[in-house]
Amino acid sequence: MLANRLKTLNPYKPGEQLTDREYIKLNANENAFPPPKEVADAVSNLLNTNLKSLSLYPDPDSTELRVEIANFLNKTGGVLANTKEAKSKLDFEITSDMIFCGNGSDEVLSFVFYAFFDDDKKVVAPEFSYSFYPVYAGYYGIELEKVPLKSDFSLDVEKMLEFGKDSSGMIFANPNAPTGIALSLAEIKNMLDNFPKDRVFVVDEAYVDFGTESALSLLKDYKNLLVVRTFSKSICLAGMRIGFTVGNPELIKALTTVKNSFNHFPVDIICKTAAKAALKSYEYYEKITTEIVETREWFSQELSKKGYSVIPSKTNFIFVNHPTRKGSEIYEDVKKAGILIRHFATPGIENFVRITIGTREQMEALLKVM
Ligand SMILES: *Cc1c(COP(=O)(O)O)cnc(C)c1O
């Protein structure tokens, strides 16, 4: 009954969604805060004044939302965190034909693999990065060249570029997950300078808003660059499923072709309404992002005092280990106390746990049991 291809599928495992009791959930890098009230107002206004709109298919190409995203990126420089390095401004205009929206950035990434990564050559990715990349590679029968991280867990840029010369493309997260370490804009520019111009180079900026320089400003000079973003982390809308990528209009056209061969309407009308309202609430996001960054710095210090090693993070999570305690032990102990964090049983990182930065109160509760 089952198709052969199913036998080799190796699906992604997201952070647990347990319901046996109430947990403090710090295992999926979701935002500690709710979206702003403007989002609720916009959605209830849609339902109360234009319920009929739900009877109709949404705009297949998310035209309005793409215009709003472009405006937002142009206005803010594309980043939210209230840190100096995040404030770099774009010196050109991002237009809506440079934007492609999907049902979460996971869907966008899937389309990126399908559209740009051929199966004749490997795609370069770090050995440890977002664990959906190998899943998509498997799904489409594309081989990954998994480049080990350096001993300090940073990306091995030289090795990645070496493999990149004869590759079908490059993908990594910046800041990277699950390490939380970021490359600078200069380092990314250097990579693009030393990477084939006729292959697509993807920077997944899911966590950029927590204090990393964005690669958006490089789009002017590098037509093979795609920057992938999500509303799930800094914008507090993981439950709505919206992600997008920014790049050359030619690349965006290719992604639209893939979308229209799979599902014409990935962004529904409630999502669109929520996303548009969210983009108007810059001050709110700046405030909560700054708070998360402050909590991260405080929590990292407190954990270090307790003997943990904390990799300095530029994201809304930290990657942590302890000289004498196993990662699985830390995870289990914390779970018994009603707090979920993430442990990867993968060799090489099995002694670490990944902890999402929640509210100050949540982190105080976690600190007590760690
Ligand atoms: C969370 C995450 C995503 C997925 O985001 P969605 O928009 O919720 O699908 C993509 N890339 C990285 C690195 C992530 O951490």
Ligand as a Chemical Component Dictionary entry (heavy atoms), coordinates in Angstrom:
data_LIG
# 
_chem_comp.id                   LIG 
_chem_comp.type                 NON-POLYMER 
_chem_comp.pdbx_formal_charge   0 
_chem_comp.three_letter_code    LIG 
# 
loop_
_chem_comp_atom.comp_id 
_chem_comp_atom.atom_id 
_chem_comp_atom.alt_atom_id 
_chem_comp_atom.type_symbol 
_chem_comp_atom.charge 
_chem_comp_atom.model_Cartn_x 
_chem_comp_atom.model_Cartn_y 
_chem_comp_atom.model_Cartn_z 
_chem_comp_atom.pdbx_ordinal 
LIG C1 C1 C 0 12.103 28.023 13.840 1  
LIG C2 C2 C 0 12.993 27.991 12.663 2  
LIG C3 C3 C 0 12.472 27.953 11.368 3  
LIG C4 C4 C 0 11.018 27.668 11.098 4  
LIG O1 O1 O 0 10.171 28.680 11.259 5  
LIG P1 P1 P 0 8.646  28.576 10.839 6  
LIG O2 O2 O 0 8.438  29.866 10.157 7  
LIG O3 O3 O 0 7.895  28.450 12.122 8  
LIG O4 O4 O 0 8.417  27.426 9.928  9  
LIG C5 C5 C 0 13.348 28.033 10.306 10 
LIG N1 N1 N 0 14.667 28.085 10.490 11 
LIG C6 C6 C 0 15.213 28.083 11.716 12 
LIG C7 C7 C 0 16.694 28.135 11.866 13 
LIG C8 C8 C 0 14.385 28.023 12.840 14 
LIG O5 O5 O 0 14.915 27.976 14.050 15 
# 
loop_
_chem_comp_bond.comp_id 
_chem_comp_bond.atom_id_1 
_chem_comp_bond.atom_id_2 
_chem_comp_bond.value_order 
_chem_comp_bond.pdbx_ordinal 
LIG C1 C2 SING 1  
LIG C2 C3 SING 2  
LIG C2 C8 DOUB 3  
LIG C3 C4 SING 4  
LIG C3 C5 DOUB 5  
LIG C4 O1 SING 6  
LIG O1 P1 SING 7  
LIG P1 O2 DOUB 8  
LIG P1 O3 SING 9  
LIG P1 O4 SING 10 
LIG C5 N1 SING 11 
LIG N1 C6 DOUB 12 
LIG C6 C7 SING 13 
LIG C6 C8 SING 14 
LIG C8 O5 SING 15 
# 
